């Protein structure tokens, strides 16, 4: 069998050294890698290192080996192009279709999946110019990995670090495994609504009843939906994650606020995925001032009232014909039995059931789950990155939308 051909683009950033480890992972697992560094990348890690680790000649200009037409051949022959680290400058050049060196030429000639793993200072990552460039690239079907938070060049810390090579490698393998399907924007023209995070129900101005949801699974759903071509409204409850470029993000605090935002956004949506952890109860009253302890007086019990069940409501009142409604169920015991009963009770089309508890699901980067469908199908998704589970959820939703014969996206 032919080895998968990977082009590793490397830009001029301090994280270029991490690309050496990424390259080793590729070659050690049977990939054929052509490294295409930019001229400034070579100031960080030299040509001999890339050549020795890849086993191929390395150049960054279009003027070398011109008879082999490298600026066209390398991109055309690739099964995957990954740029790690991708600087703000490279993202801008790629978004605007410039072709002023070998890497940007390669990006224009590649017809395979393209992954960017950005690394830069937080200010550069958050700048509107970079946000727009990332949104443009995602809209065109490129996969842009969110940078990690941590130590940056120099003394500062923040979002902008290149994720660890293992994480970039896993993302590449997932895209390679989907083959040409990775390029199918099967949610193009669709609008989807995703809720993420956990609601907080105030007791007084400083305290609330909340839960441990980080929002990572909902954000992974948003990023993967964007990569598959969807228009995305993300209703985020109390999360600290960066907005996925290209998504409309609505921030909410309580279950009531989340309900209002989701119901409004669902009006024109093809699918709604309730990944948020919604508090079932809220304090019956909210103290105007901070609740004080009083010596010798027992604390008062907190009276609770029910919050609306948003998922059940969305399932009963479909906003558009054929709309797909999906929920998540976090369970600690009898996971599948509880999940099956909940699917029926809520009346949704699919329910993603996962086990939660110490060290499971909440706040982690990975998840395992079973996707239960109203028709009885059950798909087990083994432990893996939250993006992996998100892609399987979208696979199921796309299949459901198509089986309803609803070829016409909502609003279209
Ligand atoms: N959910 C909702 N509104 C609520 C509670 C939950 O829309 N008031 C949604 C969640 O977003 C999730 C699904 O329902 O998609 C299941 O959430 P979960 O907390 O597991 O279910 P509960 O309804 O709380 O059921 P139980 O109390 O029996 O665990």
Boltz pocket constraint, residues with backbone or C-beta under 6 A from the ligand:
constraints:
  - pocket:
      binder: B
      contacts: [[A, 255], [A, 274], [A, 275], [A, 276], [A, 277], [A, 278], [A, 279], [A, 280], [A, 307], [A, 308], [A, 309], [A, 310], [A, 311], [A, 312], [A, 326], [A, 327], [A, 328], [A, 329], [A, 330], [A, 331]]
      max_distance: 6.0
